[in-house]
Structures are given as structure tokens and as C-alpha cells.
């Protein structure tokens, strides 16, 4: 696999903003997600982005990330930063600490049709999916990834992580309306593609249509594979596959319609209503893994994963293999 090399950044292809148009989100409060559900301030179907800071799970409203692109704060005294790009439908959860200094990030442009992050302290530009610094004084540095950034509904998030907290940001009515418009755009199968985005592309893998959606998984050893949503659909939305020597379950959740993956020892899986039953006696329900006794597997192991459009995963994990339905 040939990952993108930070030293190969082509400034002539980048669209760099001189100012921050969308200010990064600031948390107004942290509230137990179950409390928010009980009070009715959010619904079980509210779309969230879920990640962990150490042992502490946290969720952010997807709409907030779609509008702000970046949300940054502290949890249990540890700095964190989450990015999201509605064009590529991908994002990451990182530590913003570099060489002992906490950097402050915002969205400041596009490269390879994805947002570029910018840090206020050094004026450097960063890749928002891999955490590489591509241009500026910190070029070649890489942010430490905190965890996967997973698409979940509020019901799924509190099922998978009973102690999870919701980080709420404030959106004005105008900001919320713009965010909803952008969110509707990102959900389209073939959204209108701006010529300006095309001009920023340096790599375009033609093995799949550019705007295909699917789940990409990878390992720290350099193995990566992309599972197109259409191929998962063709396999009844559940695939058991061997990936880098391990068995992995890749499935499409029947409630949210988003793909996700777990490592497993199962060799067969079938749906029973909205639960995916494994021949190990385990089952996947509401975005969580349960053992044969019906107890939540709190430390269920997942591969590194990204639900994104093809062009983005292909650009960041060049030469990745592609799963195709038999």
C-alpha cells in the first residue's frame, strides 16, 4: 500500500482560505446522553458521531460537526479534536497536542476535495483524515488518533456506551439551517460536484465511481480494504471476511443504514429482525455487541474504520484492496 506522503503535497492544487469562515464548535455543556434522552432534548433517532478519549466515550451531534467542521475541547483533562468533512463524509478524532503544545484547529480550505485543517499557533495545514501536517512549519508531523469516529443514532450510542456523554454546541437558527442544508447534500447519492473541488484533486482511483460510499478499514501494519455499500447490500448487509489474517464482520446497521465492523471468531451470521446473530452465540444489536448471555461486550474490538466516499479513502490509503460481492 502506498499511503499519501506529506512531502508530496502540491500547493498549486490546494485551495487555501486566508481566514476561518466556519468557526470551530465550542462545547456549551457535557451531559449524560441518557439524561438527554430522558428529558426529550434529543430523540433516539438523533444522528451522532461517537468517539472515545481514553476510557471516556463522548458523542457530538452530527449536525454540529457538519456545520463547524471542527469541534475541540477537553474531557477528563485531556485535549481532543474532532474533524468532519461533509464532502467526503469522513472525519477523525485526534489529540491536538504536538511536541507538548496544544494546537487550536479550524477548517481553512480544500485539498483532494476534502477539507484542510489549519492550526492557529504555527499557520500549518493538516490532512483531516490521517492527521498529517501537509504544509507549513510542522510539515511531516502527525496527530495521534484517539479512536474511531463512528456514525450512530442516540439509541445506539447509549446502548453501546451506557456512560457516554453528549457534547452540545450552540447553533444559531441560521447556522442550523445551513448545517441542515449541507447535511442533506452529504446524504445524496450523487450530490452536485463543484468544479473547484475537482481542481484540488491530485489522485482519482477509477476502480470505483468517485462518489461511491462504503466502509474502509485498515491496520497500523499498512493493510487496508474498502467495502462498497452496494456490495454489502448484495450480501444481505453482512459480510464475514478475512482481513490481515483476522476474521472481521462488516455489516450495515438496519436502523441507521451505516456500515460498521467488528473483529470476530464467528464463521456465520444471519439477521433476526434488527439483530445480527453470530454462530458464536453473540449478536449485534443497536450498534453494540452482546455475548451469548445477553451481556454487553463493553470492550468489543473494532478495526480502524472510516465510513466515507470512495475518493477520500482511496486518496488516503492508496492501493487499498476492494471487497466485491461474489
Secondary structure, 3 states (H helix, E strand, C coil): CEECCHHHCCHHHCEECCCCCCCCECEEEEEEHHHHHHHCCCCCCCEEEEEEECCEEEEEEHHHHHHHCEEEEEECCEEEEEEEECCCCEEEEEECEECCEECCEEEEEEECCEEEEEECCCCCEEECCCCEEEECCCCCCECEEEECCEEEEHHHHHHHCCCCEEEEECCCHHHHHHHHHHHHHHHCCCCCCCHHHHHCCCCCCCCCCCCCEEEEEECCCCCEEEEEHHHHHHCCCEEEEEECCEEEEEEECCCCCCEEEEECCCCCEEEECCEEEECCCCEEECCEEECCCCCECCCCCCCEEEEEEHHHHHHHEECCEEECCC
